[in-house]
Amino acid sequence: KEELFILSGQIKRAADSVSLNIAEGSTGQSNAEFNRFLGFALRSNIEVVGCLYLAQRRNLIEQENFNKIYKQCEEILVMINALRNTLK
């Protein structure tokens, strides 16, 4: 239970970091600075995926839930990259 608690907390922090970095980067700074924060958001999204794989290997997440969250992470990755491409 402790391992599940720790890993779920890490996933929550990384997921929160995605939206917080996008919000912070969008505060009227330059496109280059916003792009930098979008990079942070991407890395946080990838951290969520890494945690999902750890949870899967440790049998802490059901395959259906893993697939659902993984797909959402993929969609977020595509959206952030598309946003980054508009800044170039």
C-alpha positions as CSV (number, residue, x, y, z in Angstrom):
1,K,0.0,0.0,0.0
2,E,2.8,2.4,0.8
3,E,4.4,1.8,-2.6
4,L,1.0,2.5,-4.3
5,F,0.6,5.7,-2.3
6,I,4.0,7.0,-3.2
7,L,3.7,6.2,-6.9
8,S,0.2,7.6,-7.2
9,G,1.4,10.8,-5.5
10,Q,4.3,11.1,-8.0
11,I,1.8,10.6,-10.9
12,K,-0.4,13.3,-9.5
13,R,2.5,15.8,-9.0
14,A,3.8,15.1,-12.6
15,A,0.3,15.4,-14.1
16,D,-0.3,18.7,-12.2
17,S,3.1,19.9,-13.5
18,V,1.9,19.5,-17.1
19,S,-0.9,22.1,-16.7
20,L,1.0,24.3,-14.3
21,N,4.0,24.7,-16.7
22,I,1.6,25.5,-19.6
23,A,-0.1,28.1,-17.5
24,E,3.1,29.6,-16.2
25,G,4.6,29.8,-19.7
26,S,1.6,31.4,-21.2
27,T,1.8,34.6,-19.1
28,G,2.6,36.9,-21.9
29,Q,6.3,36.1,-22.2
30,S,8.1,35.6,-25.5
31,N,7.3,32.7,-27.7
32,A,10.7,31.3,-26.9
33,E,10.0,31.3,-23.2
34,F,6.6,29.8,-23.7
35,N,8.2,27.1,-25.8
36,R,10.6,26.4,-23.0
37,F,7.8,25.9,-20.5
38,L,6.0,23.7,-23.0
39,G,9.1,21.5,-23.0
40,F,8.8,21.2,-19.2
41,A,5.2,20.2,-19.7
42,L,6.2,17.5,-22.2
43,R,8.8,16.1,-19.8
44,S,6.3,16.0,-17.0
45,N,3.9,14.2,-19.3
46,I,6.6,11.6,-20.1
47,E,7.2,11.3,-16.4
48,V,3.6,10.3,-15.9
49,V,4.1,7.6,-18.6
50,G,7.2,6.3,-16.8
51,C,5.3,6.1,-13.6
52,L,2.5,4.2,-15.4
53,Y,5.0,1.6,-16.6
54,L,6.4,1.2,-13.1
55,A,2.9,0.7,-11.7
56,Q,2.2,-1.8,-14.4
57,R,5.4,-3.8,-13.7
58,R,4.5,-3.8,-10.1
59,N,1.0,-4.9,-10.7
60,L,-0.4,-1.8,-9.1
61,I,-2.6,-0.8,-12.1
62,E,-5.1,-2.8,-14.1
63,Q,-4.4,-3.0,-17.9
64,E,-7.6,-1.2,-18.8
65,N,-6.7,1.8,-16.6
66,F,-3.1,1.7,-17.9
67,N,-4.3,1.8,-21.5
68,K,-6.8,4.6,-20.8
69,I,-4.3,6.9,-19.0
70,Y,-1.5,6.1,-21.5
71,K,-3.8,7.1,-24.4
72,Q,-4.6,10.4,-22.7
73,C,-0.9,11.0,-22.2
74,E,-0.3,10.4,-25.9
75,E,-3.1,12.9,-26.8
76,I,-1.6,15.5,-24.5
77,L,1.8,14.9,-26.1
78,V,0.4,15.5,-29.5
79,M,-1.5,18.7,-28.4
80,I,1.6,20.2,-26.7
81,N,3.7,19.5,-29.8
82,A,1.1,21.0,-32.0
83,L,1.1,24.1,-29.8
84,R,4.9,24.3,-29.9
85,N,4.8,24.1,-33.7
86,T,2.6,27.2,-33.8
87,L,5.2,29.2,-31.9
88,K,8.0,28.7,-34.5
